[in-house]
Amino acid sequence: MTGLSAETRAMLAQEGLAPRKRLGQHFLVDRNVVSRMIALAEVAPDEAVLEIGPGLGALTDALAARAARLYVVEYDRGLAEVLRRKLAAVPNTRVIEGDAVTLDLRGAIQEGTVKVVASLPYNVAVPILFRLIDERAIFSDVTVMVQREMAERLLARPGTRAYGVPSLLFQLYAEPRGRFRVPPSAFYPRPQVTSEVIRVRLSLAPRIPVDDPGLLRALVRAAFNQRRKMLRNALQTLPPRLALSADAWDEIFAATGIDGRARGETLDLPAFGALADAAGRALAAGGAHPRRSRRADRGSSPASKSHVGQGA
């Protein structure tokens, strides 16, 4: 590790470059971590690979030696230029300068399927991962390094502090296949956090049976909007086009066997799927219903009715 760290420092000095904190740049300098990432990703000689945020190429060199074709996307212009020179004599590589969050990855790469192996910049790891989910028809196998805290959130189980909207929306399509931790000493400069490498398989269809994934996502966001609220109250914050009455929700809870007094953080993905399907059927049968409480239905004042469903 010391040798690679010294090489990284020397190359940065030679090129007149420095790690840019604004871009979350921490260069991987541990060859053992590189080897473990390659092994976890199971890169085959006939596969195309995408690396995002290659930095100075510590992981790039190993990937280029293993994959049939390697595409590297680098946002930093200075680093992209260094990589172009470094990889000029490596025919199976292509450097793409751009922002992986907004770049037309499908158009830039033009491959059938591509395996992703990358040490992601901390500050854009989440949007990149959800961008890959959007493009999961191409990027179905993903091995990435992220902050340990983020890995815990993405892979969290119900009832844990880390469990929330990112957990559910990520796991709707992502199946965990392996993970390992990486200490701060594996980077230059050293970050103040521990990192974690995770591998997931992205399925084209949702991993649970659900009629309307968009409705499921809306329910999840509403349930965690104020995570300490009971479901029957939290779901009253859904957008008007998805609004159902309290009575309708009570019928849904009874039909699905889900306790409306529970909090969203206790429900797993299949439970949210069951709620979404039942809510979808209720909306299709009767359309959106006013957000009225039973008290309002019994004749509360117009002033009190005007505030029902607003806020928490």
C-alpha positions as semicolon CSV with decimal commas, in nm:
position;residue;x (nm);y (nm);z (nm)
1;M;0,000;0,000;0,000
2;T;0,286;0,238;0,080
3;G;0,425;0,207;-0,273
4;L;0,095;0,292;-0,440
5;S;0,040;0,582;-0,203
6;A;0,383;0,723;-0,292
7;E;0,311;0,675;-0,663
8;T;-0,019;0,860;-0,626
9;R;0,140;1,155;-0,447
10;A;0,420;1,172;-0,704
11;M;0,181;1,161;-0,999
12;L;-0,038;1,436;-0,852
13;A;0,269;1,654;-0,794
14;Q;0,400;1,585;-1,143
15;E;0,068;1,682;-1,301
16;G;0,020;1,986;-1,078
17;L;-0,300;1,838;-0,936
18;A;-0,438;1,803;-0,585
19;P;-0,736;1,614;-0,439
20;R;-1,048;1,830;-0,469
21;K;-1,255;1,814;-0,154
22;R;-1,555;1,965;-0,332
23;L;-1,564;1,660;-0,560
24;G;-1,515;1,413;-0,276
25;Q;-1,184;1,295;-0,420
26;H;-1,002;1,028;-0,219
27;F;-0,766;0,815;-0,427
28;L;-0,755;0,441;-0,361
29;V;-0,398;0,339;-0,272
30;D;-0,440;-0,014;-0,135
31;R;-0,367;-0,290;-0,387
32;N;-0,526;-0,548;-0,157
33;V;-0,857;-0,361;-0,173
34;V;-0,827;-0,346;-0,552
35;S;-0,775;-0,724;-0,564
36;R;-1,071;-0,787;-0,334
37;M;-1,297;-0,565;-0,543
38;I;-1,199;-0,746;-0,862
39;A;-1,261;-1,082;-0,695
40;L;-1,599;-0,976;-0,555
41;A;-1,710;-0,838;-0,893
42;E;-1,607;-1,161;-1,070
43;V;-1,500;-0,977;-1,385
44;A;-1,478;-1,223;-1,675
45;P;-1,246;-1,189;-1,980
46;D;-1,540;-1,150;-2,219
47;E;-1,719;-0,875;-2,024
48;A;-1,744;-0,500;-2,074
49;V;-1,692;-0,295;-1,757
50;L;-1,779;0,062;-1,658
51;E;-1,570;0,241;-1,395
52;I;-1,699;0,573;-1,259
53;G;-1,461;0,809;-1,082
54;P;-1,135;0,630;-1,170
55;G;-0,910;0,900;-1,025
56;L;-0,553;0,819;-1,125
57;G;-0,637;0,464;-1,229
58;A;-0,543;0,233;-0,939
59;L;-0,852;0,019;-1,004
60;T;-0,848;0,098;-1,375
61;D;-0,522;-0,085;-1,440
62;A;-0,652;-0,405;-1,281
63;L;-0,985;-0,384;-1,466
64;A;-0,818;-0,323;-1,802
65;A;-0,608;-0,635;-1,752
66;R;-0,917;-0,845;-1,676
67;A;-1,207;-0,715;-1,891
68;A;-1,265;-0,732;-2,265
69;R;-1,354;-0,362;-2,280
70;L;-1,329;-0,094;-2,013
71;Y;-1,509;0,240;-2,012
72;V;-1,402;0,496;-1,753
73;V;-1,610;0,805;-1,677
74;E;-1,423;1,091;-1,508
75;Y;-1,575;1,428;-1,421
76;D;-1,249;1,606;-1,336
77;R;-1,093;1,742;-1,656
78;G;-0,737;1,727;-1,525
79;L;-0,769;1,364;-1,417
80;A;-0,941;1,272;-1,743
81;E;-0,644;1,410;-1,937
82;V;-0,399;1,216;-1,721
83;L;-0,597;0,897;-1,780
84;R;-0,607;0,951;-2,157
85;R;-0,229;0,969;-2,167
86;K;-0,185;0,681;-1,926
87;L;-0,422;0,453;-2,118
88;A;-0,328;0,560;-2,470
89;A;-0,143;0,234;-2,526
90;V;-0,418;0,016;-2,373
91;P;-0,648;-0,062;-2,667
92;N;-0,942;-0,204;-2,472
93;T;-1,000;0,117;-2,271
94;R;-1,191;0,436;-2,341
95;V;-1,193;0,750;-2,127
96;I;-1,519;0,946;-2,120
97;E;-1,510;1,290;-1,962
98;G;-1,841;1,386;-1,806
99;D;-2,080;1,372;-1,512
100;A;-2,206;1,017;-1,459
101;V;-2,524;1,152;-1,297
102;T;-2,639;1,329;-1,614
103;L;-2,432;1,170;-1,892
104;D;-2,610;0,962;-2,157
105;L;-2,441;0,643;-2,045
106;R;-2,633;0,423;-2,286
107;G;-2,534;0,638;-2,583
108;A;-2,174;0,681;-2,470
109;I;-2,107;0,313;-2,414
110;Q;-2,330;0,137;-2,670
111;E;-2,297;-0,211;-2,525
112;G;-2,558;-0,476;-2,459
113;T;-2,475;-0,529;-2,092
114;V;-2,199;-0,376;-1,883
115;K;-2,069;-0,469;-1,540
116;V;-2,003;-0,171;-1,309
117;V;-1,697;-0,174;-1,082
118;A;-1,610;0,158;-0,920
119;S;-1,494;0,349;-0,616
120;L;-1,761;0,617;-0,629
121;P;-1,699;0,978;-0,526
122;Y;-1,866;1,014;-0,186
123;N;-2,065;1,324;-0,272
124;V;-2,247;1,174;-0,573
125;A;-2,261;0,805;-0,484
126;V;-2,635;0,792;-0,419
127;P;-2,752;0,973;-0,736
128;I;-2,514;0,758;-0,940
129;L;-2,650;0,437;-0,789
130;F;-3,009;0,536;-0,857
131;R;-2,908;0,641;-1,207
132;L;-2,772;0,290;-1,259
133;I;-3,103;0,150;-1,136
134;D;-3,279;0,362;-1,398
135;E;-3,048;0,205;-1,658
136;R;-3,060;-0,145;-1,510
137;A;-3,135;-0,304;-1,849
138;I;-2,766;-0,241;-1,924
139;F;-2,604;-0,223;-1,580
140;S;-2,739;-0,531;-1,404
141;D;-2,431;-0,618;-1,197
142;V;-2,282;-0,345;-0,978
143;T;-1,983;-0,354;-0,742
144;V;-1,908;-0,016;-0,585
145;M;-1,728;0,140;-0,292
146;V;-1,928;0,394;-0,090
147;Q;-1,924;0,535;0,261
148;R;-1,999;0,266;0,516
149;E;-2,289;0,472;0,652
150;M;-2,444;0,486;0,305
151;A;-2,394;0,113;0,251
152;E;-2,572;0,050;0,582
153;R;-2,863;0,268;0,474
154;L;-2,897;0,109;0,131
155;L;-2,892;-0,246;0,266
156;A;-3,068;-0,186;0,600
157;R;-3,339;-0,414;0,735
158;P;-3,675;-0,308;0,887
159;G;-3,667;-0,186;1,244
160;T;-3,311;-0,055;1,230
161;R;-3,208;0,310;1,258
162;A;-3,055;0,304;0,910
163;Y;-3,376;0,177;0,748
164;G;-3,559;0,433;0,539
165;V;-3,660;0,551;0,193
166;P;-3,320;0,479;0,028
167;S;-3,323;0,125;0,172
168;L;-3,661;0,038;0,025
169;L;-3,622;0,209;-0,311
170;F;-3,276;0,057;-0,359
171;Q;-3,378;-0,292;-0,254
172;L;-3,683;-0,280;-0,480
173;Y;-3,443;-0,368;-0,762
174;A;-3,109;-0,446;-0,594
175;E;-3,024;-0,788;-0,452
176;P;-2,713;-0,790;-0,227
177;R;-2,444;-1,038;-0,332
178;G;-2,150;-0,948;-0,108
179;R;-1,976;-0,674;0,087
180;F;-1,661;-0,587;0,281
181;R;-1,531;-0,288;0,476
182;V;-1,242;-0,065;0,376
183;P;-1,046;0,143;0,632
184;P;-0,958;0,510;0,581
185;S;-0,592;0,410;0,544
186;A;-0,673;0,266;0,199
187;F;-0,703;0,617;0,054
188;Y;-0,503;0,931;-0,007
189;P;-0,596;1,165;0,144
190;R;-0,748;0,965;0,427
191;P;-1,122;1,027;0,463
192;Q;-1,273;1,067;0,808
193;V;-1,510;0,778;0,747
194;T;-1,489;0,405;0,686
195;S;-1,590;0,283;0,342
196;E;-1,760;-0,033;0,225
197;V;-1,763;-0,225;-0,100
198;I;-2,099;-0,376;-0,193
199;R;-2,202;-0,592;-0,485
200;V;-2,564;-0,604;-0,599
201;R;-2,755;-0,757;-0,886
202;L;-3,014;-0,525;-1,039
203;S;-3,330;-0,698;-1,160
204;L;-3,522;-0,557;-1,453
205;A;-3,857;-0,608;-1,279
206;P;-3,921;-0,524;-0,913
207;R;-3,799;-0,795;-0,676
208;I;-4,146;-0,823;-0,524
209;P;-4,483;-0,855;-0,700
210;V;-4,625;-0,503;-0,729
211;D;-4,869;-0,364;-0,984
212;D;-4,752;-0,002;-0,975
213;P;-4,392;0,064;-0,862
214;G;-4,457;0,438;-0,883
215;L;-4,738;0,413;-0,629
216;L;-4,519;0,200;-0,404
217;R;-4,247;0,466;-0,413
218;A;-4,503;0,733;-0,321
219;L;-4,626;0,527;-0,026
220;V;-4,273;0,470;0,099
221;R;-4,189;0,840;0,086
222;A;-4,511;0,932;0,266
223;A;-4,457;0,666;0,535
224;F;-4,110;0,803;0,615
225;N;-4,189;1,172;0,569
226;Q;-4,231;1,182;0,945
227;R;-4,104;0,840;1,042
228;R;-4,242;0,843;1,397
229;K;-4,602;0,878;1,281
230;M;-4,840;0,586;1,256
231;L;-4,901;0,463;0,902
232;R;-5,268;0,561;0,898
233;N;-5,166;0,921;0,970
234;A;-4,848;0,933;0,763
235;L;-5,026;0,812;0,449
236;Q;-5,263;1,107;0,468
237;T;-4,973;1,316;0,333
238;L;-4,987;1,150;-0,010
239;P;-5,039;1,381;-0,311
240;P;-5,405;1,465;-0,383
241;R;-5,422;1,235;-0,687
242;L;-5,336;0,941;-0,459
243;A;-5,542;1,048;-0,158
244;L;-5,776;0,802;0,010
245;S;-6,002;0,856;0,308
246;A;-5,915;0,732;0,654
247;D;-6,195;0,475;0,624
248;A;-6,051;0,351;0,294
249;W;-5,711;0,309;0,454
250;D;-5,862;0,121;0,748
251;E;-6,021;-0,120;0,499
252;I;-5,684;-0,162;0,326
253;F;-5,507;-0,231;0,656
254;A;-5,770;-0,490;0,746
255;A;-5,748;-0,659;0,405
256;T;-5,368;-0,677;0,408
257;G;-5,331;-0,769;0,774
258;I;-5,108;-0,466;0,833
259;D;-5,153;-0,267;1,153
260;G;-5,234;0,094;1,065
261;R;-5,092;0,197;1,402
262;A;-4,749;0,066;1,305
263;R;-4,473;0,294;1,182
264;G;-4,331;0,272;0,833
265;E;-3,989;0,177;0,968
266;T;-4,130;-0,160;1,082
267;L;-4,262;-0,269;0,741
268;D;-4,056;-0,470;0,494
269;L;-4,066;-0,436;0,117
270;P;-4,335;-0,704;0,057
271;A;-4,563;-0,531;0,310
272;F;-4,528;-0,200;0,126
273;G;-4,597;-0,386;-0,198
274;A;-4,919;-0,529;-0,053
275;L;-5,026;-0,181;0,062
276;A;-4,951;-0,034;-0,280
277;D;-5,153;-0,299;-0,463
278;A;-5,450;-0,261;-0,228
279;A;-5,435;0,119;-0,254
280;G;-5,416;0,093;-0,631
281;R;-5,732;-0,118;-0,639
282;A;-5,910;0,128;-0,410
283;L;-5,810;0,423;-0,626
284;A;-5,921;0,243;-0,943
285;A;-6,256;0,152;-0,788
286;G;-6,346;0,488;-0,641
287;G;-6,087;0,741;-0,746
288;A;-5,924;0,980;-0,505
289;H;-6,115;1,050;-0,185
290;P;-6,109;1,368;0,024
291;R;-5,872;1,349;0,317
292;R;-6,144;1,369;0,581
293;S;-6,130;1,230;0,930
294;R;-6,429;1,058;1,088
295;R;-6,466;1,364;1,311
296;A;-6,502;1,583;1,003
297;D;-6,762;1,342;0,859
298;R;-6,964;1,378;1,180
299;G;-7,008;1,749;1,135
300;S;-6,705;1,941;1,252
301;S;-6,694;2,305;1,154
302;P;-6,592;2,419;0,803
303;A;-6,289;2,585;0,957
304;S;-6,170;2,261;1,111
305;K;-6,234;2,072;0,786
306;S;-6,013;2,310;0,593
307;H;-5,713;2,201;0,798
308;V;-5,764;1,823;0,780
309;G;-5,473;1,650;0,610
310;Q;-5,249;1,956;0,609
311;G;-4,909;1,927;0,767
312;A;-4,797;1,623;0,964
